[in-house]
Structure formats: structure tokens, C-alpha cells
Amino acid sequence: MEFTLIDIVLMVFGLIVVIAILSASIKIVREYERAVIFRLGRLLGAKGPGIFFIIPFVDSMVRVDLRVVAVDVPKQNIITRDNVSTNVDAVVYYRVVDPERAVTKVENYHYAISLLAQTTLRDILGQVELDELLTKREEINKKLQEILDEMTGGWGIKVVAVTLKDVELPESLRRAMAMQAEAERWRRARIISAEGEREAAKIMAEAAKMYEAHPAALRLRELQTLVDVAKEKNLIVVTEGATLSTPIATAAALIKKTSQSRKGR
């Protein structure tokens, strides 16, 4: 059987059409993806992961990523409850848990979540004071996450976490906070110094009572002080009265004897 040129061209054209139809009907989605199938505009359901077939020109497919996605919320100018203007930005982490709802309930869920996070951020932070915003970030993050998760639940979206990135304060407020912190440090230093003086005064009062009860101890302390001054400053101490000469001489002789014995060693 002989084939004419026209037959060969038609066979080649038919083969190309078959290959095109097969390539259009065979679809593969990854483990972290799902394919939402529509047939003539009607929802059939989600398929995947793996390989499956659709009817070309009849079925249409929308890929949905199931991984966690991060949305960077741009800086929002917020006036807190105590009338302080500040700029705050955040990050929202979410993932798709129901691909069919994510496609059919909202046009662009990524863009919708970004706008929703901006408005929610302004609403919630406008109800707190600046001190709460700076010290209670974990509580604010949790509250934002709960509100966003409740609002996006109908879209088949699960908000995993919300994190405040940065709180930008006016320069005048920063200087005021720095002065307040410095004043607090000075206050603590003065308190510590006063407590040290109180402890020292208490110990000196106890020593005074002891010296008052034992005059001989006070006398020995005086002699020891004179000996220390003479030894450190290389001076000769002259005192009035004869009563001190013998003890001072004795103490000096002992010091001299001790120094000579050390040199001899």
C-alpha cells in the first residue's frame, strides 16, 4: 500500500494533534500543591498530588500552594490610645488548608490577607497604649493572629502566626525615654550608695559600742594606727605625754625586729 504526500502530511498532522491533546490532558502536581478542577465553569473538586487527567478545552485547573507563606505588612502609621504617633510593620504567616474555598471564596487570597492585616493592625494597636505596645508584644501578636485567623477561616486559610517587626518612635520621644532611663539609673545608684552608707554607719556604731565597753582595745587601735602611719609614710611620730612613749617604742622595736628577721631569711 502506497501513501501519497497528502496522506503523510495528514498522518503527521494527526499525530501532532494527538500529542497536543495528551499533553494538555495529563497534569502533574507536586506534594505541596493541589489542583482545583472546573468543568465548564462548575467546580469538580481538588486533585493531587501526583498525576491525573483532565479533558482538554472542557476542564480548567488552578494550582494552589499549601506551604506556609509570609506576608510582609508595610509600615502603618498608628496613633496609640495615649495619642502617640508611631510606625509599625509586621509579618503574617499563613497557609491554605482548603484549596477549594481559597479559590472560590476570594479572588486573590494573598492580596486580601495583606490588606486585612494592615487594617487589623491599625485597629488593634490603636486600642493599646505605647507602654503596652513596647512591653507586651507577645500578647498583641497572639491577639492579632486570633483575629486574622477567625476572619480568614471562611476562605480556607489558616493564619499560623503574626509578628510585629519594628516599632518606630519619634525622635523627641526617643530622647525623652533615654532621659527617663538615665534618671532611673541615677536613682538606683543613689539608693545603692545610701544603703551602703547605712550599713557602714551600722557597723561603725557597733564598733563604737565595743570600744566603749573595752577601752584597752581602743588604746591598742590608736597605737596600731600610729605604727601604720609611721611605717607607710616613713615618718617619726611625736606625741605629747610620756604615757605613749613606751608603747610606741615597743611597737617600733617589734616592727624593726620583724623586718630584720625577714631580711636575714
SEVEX-724417 format. One record per residue: residue in one letter; y negated, z negated, x negated of N, C-alpha, C, O in turn. Coordinates in steps of 0.2 Angstrom, whole numbers, padded with zeros to 4 digits, always signed. Each point is the difference from the previous one (the first is absolute). Layout:
BEGIN
aYZXYZXYZXYZX
...
END
This chain:
BEGIN
m+0006+0000-0004-0006+0000+0004-0006+0000-0004-0001-0004-0005
e-0003+0009+0006-0006+0000-0004-0006-0002+0003-0001+0000+0006
f-0004-0004-0010-0006-0003+0003-0006+0005-0002+0000+0001-0006
t-0004+0000+0011-0006+0004-0002-0005-0005-0002+0001-0006+0000
l-0007+0009-0003-0005-0004-0002-0003-0005+0005-0002-0006-0001
i+0002+0009+0007-0003-0004+0006+0004-0006+0001-0002-0006+0001
d+0009+0007-0001+0005-0006+0001-0001-0005-0005+0000-0006+0001
i-0001+0008-0007-0001-0005-0006-0006-0004+0001+0000-0006-0001
v-0005+0009+0003-0007-0003+0001+0001-0005+0006-0003-0006-0001
l+0006+0008+0006+0001-0004+0006+0004-0007-0002-0001-0005+0002
m+0006+0007-0006+0005-0006-0002-0004-0005-0004+0000-0006+0000
v-0004+0009-0005-0004-0005-0004-0005-0004+0004-0001-0005-0001
f-0002+0009+0005-0005-0003+0005+0003-0006+0004-0003-0005+0001
g+0009+0007+0002+0004-0005+0004+0002-0006-0004-0001-0006+0002
l+0003+0007-0009+0002-0006-0004-0006-0004-0001+0000-0006-0001
i-0006+0009-0001-0006-0004-0001-0002-0004+0006-0002-0006-0001
v+0003+0009+0007-0002-0004+0006+0005-0006+0001-0002-0005+0002
v+0008+0006-0003+0005-0005+0000-0001-0006-0005+0000-0006+0002
i-0002+0008-0008-0002-0005-0005-0006-0004+0002+0000-0006-0001
a-0005+0010+0004-0006-0004+0002+0001-0004+0006-0003-0006+0000
i+0008+0008+0005+0001-0005+0005+0004-0006-0002-0001-0005+0002
l+0006+0006-0007+0004-0006-0002-0005-0005-0004+0001-0006+0001
s-0005+0009-0005-0005-0004-0004-0005-0004+0005-0002-0006-0002
a+0000+0009+0007-0004-0003+0005+0004-0005+0004-0004-0005+0003
s+0010+0006-0002+0004-0005+0004+0003-0006-0003+0001-0005+0003
i+0000+0006-0010+0003-0006-0004-0006-0004-0003-0005+0003-0003
k+0005-0009+0005-0005-0005-0002+0003-0006-0004+0006-0002+0002
i-0009-0001-0007+0002-0005-0004-0006-0005+0000-0005+0002-0002
v+0007-0009+0003-0005-0005-0001+0003-0005-0004+0006-0001+0000
r-0011-0002-0004+0002-0005-0005+0002-0007+0004-0001-0001+0006
e+0004-0004-0010+0002-0006+0002-0006-0004+0003+0001-0003+0005
y-0007+0004-0008-0006-0004+0003-0004+0004+0005-0006-0002+0001
e+0009+0007+0002-0004+0004+0004+0004+0001+0007+0006-0001+0000
r-0009+0003+0005+0003+0001+0007-0004+0007+0002-0006+0001-0001
a+0010+0003+0005-0003+0006+0003+0000-0001+0008+0005-0001+0003
v-0011+0001-0001-0001+0000+0008+0001+0007+0002-0005+0004-0001
i+0009-0002+0006+0002+0006+0002-0003+0001+0007+0001-0004+0005
f-0005+0010-0004-0002+0002+0007+0003+0007+0001+0000+0004-0004
r+0002-0003+0010+0003+0006+0003-0004+0002+0006+0000-0002+0005
l-0004+0008-0007-0004+0003+0005-0005-0005+0002-0002-0001+0006
g-0001-0004-0010-0005-0005+0001+0003-0006+0003-0004-0005+0000
r+0011+0004+0001+0003-0006+0003+0003-0004-0006+0003+0003-0004
l-0004-0009+0004+0003-0004-0005+0007-0001+0001+0003-0002+0005
l+0001+0004-0011+0007-0001+0000+0002-0006-0003+0005-0003+0002
g-0008+0000-0007+0001-0006-0004-0001+0001-0007-0002+0005-0003
a+0004-0010-0001+0000+0000-0007+0006+0001-0004+0005-0003+0003
k-0005+0007-0008+0007+0001-0003-0001-0001-0008-0006+0000-0002
g+0011-0001-0001+0000-0001-0007+0003-0007-0002+0000-0005+0005
p+0001+0003-0011-0001+0005-0006+0006+0004-0001+0005+0000+0003
g-0006+0005-0007+0005+0005-0001-0001+0007+0002-0006+0002+0001
i+0011+0002+0001-0001+0007+0002+0002+0000+0007+0004-0003+0003
f-0008+0008+0001+0001+0001+0007-0003+0007+0001-0003+0003-0004
f+0004-0001+0010-0002+0007+0002-0004+0000+0006+0000-0005+0005
i-0005+0009-0005-0005+0001+0006+0001+0007+0002+0002+0005-0003
i-0005-0003+0009+0000+0007+0002-0007+0003-0002-0005-0003+0002
p+0005+0008-0006-0006+0003-0002-0004+0002+0006+0002+0003+0005
f-0009-0003-0006-0005+0002+0005+0001-0004+0007-0004+0002+0005
v+0008-0006-0004+0001-0004+0006-0001-0008-0002-0004-0003+0004
d+0006+0001-0009-0001-0007-0002-0005+0000-0006-0001+0004-0004
s-0003-0010+0005-0005-0001-0006+0002-0007-0002+0003-0004+0003
m-0005+0002-0009+0002-0006-0004-0007-0003-0003-0004+0004-0003
v+0004-0011+0003-0005-0003-0003+0003-0006-0005+0004-0004+0003
r-0006+0005-0009+0003-0005-0005-0004-0007+0000-0006+0001+0001
v+0010-0006-0001-0004-0007+0000+0003-0004-0006+0006+0000+0000
d-0010-0002-0004+0002-0004-0006+0000-0008+0003-0004-0003+0003
l+0010+0000-0005+0001-0007+0002-0001-0005-0005+0001-0006+0001
r-0004+0008-0007-0001-0004-0005-0007-0004+0001-0004+0002+0004
v+0003-0008-0008-0006-0003+0001-0006+0004-0003+0000+0002-0005
v-0005-0002+0009-0006+0004-0002-0006-0005+0000-0001-0005+0004
a-0003+0006-0009-0006-0004-0002-0006+0004+0003-0001+0005-0002
v-0003-0009+0006-0007+0003+0002-0005-0004-0003-0001-0006+0001
d-0003+0009-0005-0006-0003-0003-0006+0000+0005-0003+0005+0001
v+0001-0011+0001-0005+0000+0005-0007+0000-0004-0001-0005-0004
p-0003+0009+0005-0007+0000-0004-0004-0006+0001+0001-0004+0005
k-0006+0003-0009-0004-0006+0001-0004+0000+0006-0002+0005+0002
q+0002-0011+0001-0003-0001+0007-0005-0005-0001+0001-0006-0003
n-0007+0008+0005-0006-0005+0000+0001-0005+0006+0000+0002+0006
i+0001-0009-0008+0002-0005+0006-0005-0005-0001-0002-0002-0005
i+0000-0001+0011-0005-0005+0001+0004-0006+0002+0003+0000+0006
t-0002-0005-0010+0005-0006+0002-0004-0004+0005-0005+0001+0002
r+0009-0006+0001-0003-0004+0005-0006-0004-0002-0004-0002+0004
d+0004+0000-0011-0006-0003-0002-0006+0004-0003-0004-0001-0004
n+0004+0008+0007-0005+0005-0001+0000+0001-0008-0006+0001-0002
v+0011+0000-0001+0000+0003-0007+0003+0007+0000+0005+0001+0002
s-0009+0003-0005+0002+0007+0000+0004+0002-0007-0002-0002-0005
t+0008+0005+0006+0005+0001-0005+0004+0006+0001+0000+0002+0006
n+0002+0001-0012+0005+0006+0001+0007-0002-0002+0001-0003-0005
v+0003+0005+0010+0007-0002-0001+0005+0006+0001-0002+0004+0004
d+0006-0003-0009+0005+0006+0001+0007-0003+0000+0001-0006-0002
a+0004+0009+0004+0007-0002+0001+0005+0005-0001-0002+0006+0000
v+0008-0008+0000+0006+0005+0000+0005-0002+0006+0002-0006+0000
v+0000+0011+0003+0005-0001+0006+0006+0004-0002+0000+0006-0002
y+0006-0010+0002+0007+0003-0001+0003+0000+0007+0001-0005+0003
y+0002+0011-0002+0004+0001+0006+0005+0005-0001+0001+0004-0005
r+0004-0004+0010+0005+0005+0000+0002+0002+0007-0001-0004+0005
v+0004+0010-0004+0002+0003+0006+0007-0003+0002+0005+0001-0004
v-0004-0004+0010+0006-0003+0002+0003+0004+0006+0006+0000+0001
d-0010+0004+0002+0002+0004+0006-0003+0007-0001-0006+0001+0002
p+0009+0004-0005-0003+0006-0002-0002+0004+0007-0005+0003+0000
e+0009-0004+0005-0002+0004+0006-0007-0003+0003-0004+0004+0002
r+0003-0010-0002-0006-0003+0003-0006+0002-0005-0005+0002+0002
a+0007-0002-0009-0006+0001-0005-0002+0007+0001-0006+0002-0001
v+0010+0003+0004-0002+0007+0001-0003+0001+0007-0005+0004+0000
t+0008-0007+0005-0002+0001+0007-0006-0004+0002-0003+0002+0005
k+0002-0008-0007-0004-0005+0002-0007+0001-0003-0005-0002+0003
v+0004+0004-0009-0006+0001-0003+0000+0006-0004+0005+0003-0003
e-0011+0000+0002-0001+0007-0003+0001-0001-0007+0004+0004-0003
n-0007-0008-0001+0000-0001-0007+0000-0007-0001-0005-0004-0001
y+0011+0001+0000+0001-0008+0000-0003-0002-0007-0003-0006+0000
h+0003+0010-0005-0003-0003-0006-0008-0001+0000-0003-0005-0002
y+0000+0010+0005-0007+0000+0001-0002-0005+0005-0005-0004+0000
a+0009+0003+0006-0001-0005+0005+0000-0007-0003-0004-0004+0002
i+0009+0003-0006+0001-0007-0003-0006-0001-0005-0002-0006+0000
s+0000+0011-0003-0006-0002-0005-0006-0002+0004-0004-0004-0002
l+0002+0008+0008-0006-0002+0004+0001-0006+0003-0004-0004+0001
l+0010+0002+0002+0002-0006+0003-0001-0006-0005-0003-0005+0002
a+0005+0006-0008-0001-0005-0005-0007-0002-0001-0002-0006-0001
q-0002+0011+0000-0007-0001-0001-0003-0004+0006-0004-0004-0002
t+0005+0006+0008-0003-0003+0005+0002-0007+0001-0004-0005+0001
t+0011+0004-0002+0003-0007+0000-0003-0004-0005-0001-0006+0001
l+0000+0008-0007-0003-0003-0006-0007-0003+0002-0001-0006-0002
r-0003+0010+0004-0007-0002+0002+0000-0005+0006-0003-0005-0001
d+0008+0006+0006+0000-0005+0005+0002-0007-0002-0003-0005+0002
i+0009+0005-0006+0003-0007-0002-0005-0003-0005-0001-0006+0001
l-0001+0009-0006-0004-0003-0005-0007-0002+0002-0003-0004-0002
g+0001+0007+0008-0007-0002+0003+0001-0007+0003-0005-0002+0002
q+0011+0000-0001+0001-0006+0004+0001-0006-0005+0001-0006+0003
v-0001+0007-0009+0001-0005-0005-0006-0001-0004-0004+0004-0001
e+0003-0010-0002-0005-0002-0005+0002+0003-0007+0006+0001-0002
l-0011-0001-0002+0001+0002-0007+0005-0004-0004+0004+0003-0004
d-0005-0010+0005+0005-0004-0004+0007+0001+0002+0004+0000-0004
e-0003+0001+0011+0007+0002+0002+0002+0007-0003+0006+0000-0002
l-0010+0004+0002+0001+0007-0003+0002-0001-0007+0005+0004-0002
l-0008-0008-0002+0002-0001-0007+0006-0004-0002+0003+0001-0005
t-0002-0006+0010+0005-0005-0002+0007+0001+0004+0005-0003-0001
k-0006+0006+0007+0006+0001+0004+0002+0007+0001+0001+0003+0006
r+0000+0001-0011+0002+0007+0000+0007+0001+0003+0001+0004+0004
e+0003-0009-0006+0007+0001+0003+0001+0000+0007+0003+0004+0003
e-0007-0009+0000+0000-0001+0007-0003+0006+0004+0002+0003+0005
i-0008+0000-0008-0003+0006+0003+0004+0006-0001+0001+0004+0005
n+0003-0003-0011+0004+0005-0001+0006+0000+0006+0002+0005+0003
k+0001-0011-0002+0005+0000+0005-0003+0001+0007+0004+0003+0004
k-0010-0005-0003-0002+0001+0007-0002+0007+0001+0002+0003+0005
l-0004+0001-0010-0002+0007+0001+0007+0004+0000+0000+0004+0004
q+0005-0006-0007+0007+0003+0000+0003-0001+0007+0002+0005+0003
e-0003-0011+0000+0003-0001+0007-0004+0004+0005+0003+0003+0004
i-0009-0002-0004-0004+0004+0004+0001+0007+0000+0001+0003+0005
l-0001+0000-0011+0002+0007-0001+0007+0002+0002+0001+0005+0003
d+0004-0010-0005+0006+0001+0002+0001+0001+0008+0004+0004+0002
e-0007-0009+0001+0000+0000+0008-0003+0007+0003+0003+0002+0004
m-0008+0000-0007-0004+0006+0002+0004+0006-0001+0000+0005+0004
t+0004-0004-0010+0003+0006-0002+0008+0000+0002+0003+0004-0001
g-0001-0010+0004+0007+0000+0002+0002+0005+0005+0005+0003+0000
g-0010-0001+0005+0002+0005+0005+0000+0007-0003+0002+0005+0003
w-0004-0004-0010+0000+0006-0003+0006+0001-0004+0001+0005-0004
g+0003-0010+0004+0006+0000-0004-0001-0001-0008+0003+0002-0004
i-0009-0006+0003-0002-0002-0007+0001-0007-0001-0002-0004+0005
k+0004+0002-0010+0001-0007-0002-0005-0002-0006+0001+0003-0006
v-0006-0007+0007-0005-0002-0005+0004-0005-0005+0001-0006+0003
v+0000+0007-0009+0004-0004-0004-0005-0006-0003+0002-0006+0000
a-0008+0008-0002-0004-0005-0003-0007+0003+0000-0001+0006+0000
v-0004-0010-0001-0007+0001+0000-0003-0004-0006+0001-0006+0000
t-0005+0009-0005-0002-0004-0005-0007+0002-0001-0002+0005-0001
l-0003-0011+0000-0007+0001-0001+0000+0001-0008+0002-0004-0004
k-0005+0010+0002-0001+0002-0007-0006-0004-0003+0001-0003-0005
d-0006+0004+0007-0006-0003-0003-0006-0002+0005+0000+0003+0005
v-0003-0008-0006-0006-0002+0004-0006+0000-0005-0001-0004-0004
e-0003+0009+0006-0006+0001-0004-0006-0004+0003-0002+0001+0006
l-0001-0006-0010-0005-0004+0002-0007+0002-0002+0000+0004-0006
p-0006-0005+0009-0006+0002-0003-0002-0004-0006+0003-0005-0001
e-0007+0008-0003-0001-0003-0007-0004-0007+0001+0002-0004-0004
s-0006+0004+0009-0004-0007+0001+0005-0005+0002+0000-0006-0002
l+0005+0008+0006+0005-0005+0002+0005-0002-0006+0002-0006-0001
r-0001+0011-0003+0004-0002-0006-0003-0005-0005+0003-0005-0002
r-0010+0006+0001-0004-0004-0004+0000-0007+0003+0001-0005-0003
a-0002+0004+0010+0000-0006+0003+0007-0004-0001+0000-0006-0001
m+0005+0010+0002+0007-0003-0001+0001-0002-0007+0003-0005-0001
a-0005+0008-0004+0000-0002-0007-0004-0006-0001+0003-0004-0004
m-0009+0003+0007-0004-0006-0001+0004-0006+0003+0000-0005-0002
q+0003+0007+0008+0003-0006+0003+0006-0002-0004+0002-0006+0000
a+0002+0011-0003+0006-0002-0004-0002-0004-0006+0003-0005-0002
e-0009+0007-0001-0002-0003-0006-0003-0008+0002+0002-0004-0004
a-0005+0004+0010-0002-0007+0002+0006-0004+0001+0000-0006-0001
e+0005+0009+0004+0006-0004+0001+0004-0003-0006+0002-0005-0001
r-0002+0010-0004+0002-0002-0007-0004-0006-0003+0003-0005-0003
w-0009+0006+0003-0005-0006-0002+0002-0006+0003+0000-0006-0003
r+0001+0006+0010+0001-0006+0004+0006-0003-0002+0001-0006-0001
r+0005+0010+0000+0006-0003-0003-0001-0003-0007+0003-0005-0001
a-0007+0008-0003+0000-0002-0007-0004-0007+0000+0002-0005-0004
r-0007+0004+0008-0004-0006+0001+0005-0006+0003-0001-0005-0003
i+0005+0007+0008+0004-0005+0002+0005-0002-0005+0002-0006+0000
i+0001+0011-0004+0005-0002-0005-0003-0005-0005+0002-0005-0003
s-0009+0007+0001-0003-0004-0005-0002-0007+0003+0001-0005-0004
a-0003+0005+0010-0001-0007+0003+0006-0004+0000+0000-0006-0001
e+0006+0009+0003+0006-0004+0000+0002-0002-0007+0003-0006-0001
g-0004+0010-0004+0001-0002-0007-0004-0006-0002+0002-0005-0003
e-0009+0005+0005-0004-0006-0002+0002-0006+0004+0000-0005-0003
r+0002+0006+0009+0003-0006+0004+0006-0003-0003+0000-0006-0001
e+0004+0010-0002+0006-0003-0003-0002-0003-0007+0003-0005-0001
a-0007+0008-0002-0002-0003-0007-0004-0006+0002+0001-0005-0004
a-0005+0004+0009-0004-0006+0001+0005-0006+0002+0000-0005-0001
k+0006+0008+0005+0005-0005+0002+0003-0003-0006+0002-0006-0001
i+0000+0010-0004+0004-0002-0006-0005-0004-0004+0002-0005-0003
m-0008+0006+0002-0005-0004-0004-0001-0006+0004-0001-0005-0004
a+0001+0004+0010-0001-0006+0004+0006-0005-0002+0000-0006-0001
e+0006+0009+0001+0006-0004-0001+0000-0002-0008+0002-0006-0001
a-0004+0010-0003-0001-0002-0007-0005-0005-0001+0001-0005-0004
a-0006+0005+0008-0005-0005-0001+0002-0007+0002-0001-0005-0003
k+0005+0005+0009+0003-0006+0002+0005-0003-0005+0000-0006-0001
m+0004+0011-0002+0005-0003-0005-0004-0003-0006+0002-0005-0003
y-0007+0008+0001-0004-0002-0006-0004-0007+0002+0000-0004-0004
e-0002+0004+0010-0003-0007+0002+0005-0005+0000-0002-0006-0001
a+0008+0007+0003+0006-0005+0000+0002-0002-0007+0003-0005-0001
h-0004+0010-0004+0003-0001-0006-0006+0002-0005+0000+0006-0003
p-0004-0011+0001-0006+0002-0004+0002+0002-0007-0003+0004-0004
a+0009-0007+0001+0002+0002-0006+0002+0007-0001-0001+0004-0005
a+0004-0001+0011+0001+0007+0000-0006+0004-0001+0000+0006-0003
l-0006-0008+0007-0006+0004-0001-0003-0001-0007-0003+0005-0002
r+0004-0010-0001-0002-0001-0007+0004+0004-0005-0003+0004-0004
l+0009-0003+0005+0004+0005-0004-0002+0007+0001+0000+0004-0004
r-0001-0003+0010-0003+0007+0002-0006+0002-0003-0001+0005-0003
e-0004-0010+0002-0006+0001-0003+0001+0001-0008-0003+0005-0003
l+0008-0009+0000+0001+0001-0007+0003+0007-0001-0001+0003-0005
q+0006-0001+0009+0003+0006-0001-0005+0006+0001+0001+0005-0004
t-0006-0005+0008-0005+0005+0001-0004+0000-0006-0002+0006-0003
l+0000-0012+0000-0004+0000-0006+0004+0004-0006-0003+0003-0004
v+0009-0005+0004+0005+0003-0006+0000+0007+0001+0000+0004-0005
d+0001-0001+0011+0001+0007+0002-0007+0004-0002+0000+0005-0003
v-0006-0008+0004-0006+0003-0001-0001+0000-0008-0002+0005-0003
a+0004-0010+0000-0001+0000-0008+0005+0005-0003-0002+0003-0005
k+0008-0003+0008+0005+0005-0003-0002+0007+0001+0000+0004-0005
e-0002-0002+0011-0002+0007+0002-0006+0002-0003+0000+0006-0002
k-0005-0010+0002-0007+0002-0002-0001-0001-0008-0005+0001-0002
n+0010-0005-0001-0001-0002-0007-0006-0004-0001-0004+0002-0004
l+0003-0007+0008-0006-0004+0000+0002-0007-0002+0006-0002+0001
i-0011-0002-0002+0001-0007-0001-0004-0004+0005-0006+0001+0001
v+0010-0005+0003-0002-0003+0006-0003-0007-0002+0004-0004-0002
v-0010+0003+0004-0003-0007-0002-0001-0003+0007-0004+0003+0004
t+0006-0009-0003-0001-0004+0006-0003-0006-0001+0000-0003-0006
e-0003+0000+0011-0004-0007-0001+0005-0005+0001+0005+0000+0004
g-0006-0005-0008+0004-0006+0001+0006+0000-0004+0002+0005-0003
a+0001-0011+0001+0005+0000-0005+0007+0000+0004+0005+0001-0003
t-0005-0001+0009+0006-0001+0004+0004+0007-0001+0006+0000+0001
l-0010+0005-0001+0004+0007+0000+0002+0002-0007+0004+0004-0001
s-0007-0007-0004+0002+0002-0007+0007+0000-0002+0003+0004-0003
t+0000-0010+0004+0007-0001-0002+0005+0005+0004+0004+0003-0003
p-0005-0003+0010+0004+0005+0003-0001+0008-0002+0005+0003-0001
i-0011-0002+0000-0002+0007-0002+0003+0001-0007+0003+0006-0001
a-0004-0010-0004+0003+0000-0006+0008+0001+0000+0003+0004-0004
t-0001-0008+0008+0008+0000+0000+0002+0007+0003+0005+0003-0003
a-0008-0001+0008+0002+0007+0003-0001+0005-0005+0004+0005-0001
a-0010-0005-0003-0001+0005-0005+0005+0000-0005+0002+0005-0003
a+0000-0011+0001+0005-0001-0006+0006+0003+0003+0004+0003-0004
l-0002-0004+0010+0006+0003+0003+0000+0007+0000+0005+0003-0002
i-0011+0000+0004+0000+0007+0000+0000+0003-0007+0004+0005-0001
k-0007-0008-0004+0000+0002-0007+0007+0000-0003+0003+0004-0003
k+0001-0010+0005+0007-0001-0003+0004+0006+0003+0005+0002-0003
t-0006-0001+0010+0004+0005+0003-0001+0007-0003+0005+0004-0001
s-0011-0002-0001-0001+0006-0002+0002+0001-0007+0003+0005-0002
q-0003-0011-0003+0003+0001-0006+0007+0000+0000+0003+0004-0004
s+0001-0007+0008+0007+0001+0001+0002+0007+0002+0005+0002-0003
r-0009+0001+0007+0002+0007+0002-0001+0004-0006+0004+0005-0001
k-0010-0006-0003-0001+0005-0006+0006-0001-0005+0002+0004-0003
g+0000-0011+0003+0006-0001-0005+0006+0004+0001+0004+0002-0004
r-0003-0002+0011+0006+0004+0002-0001+0008-0002+0005+0003+0002
END
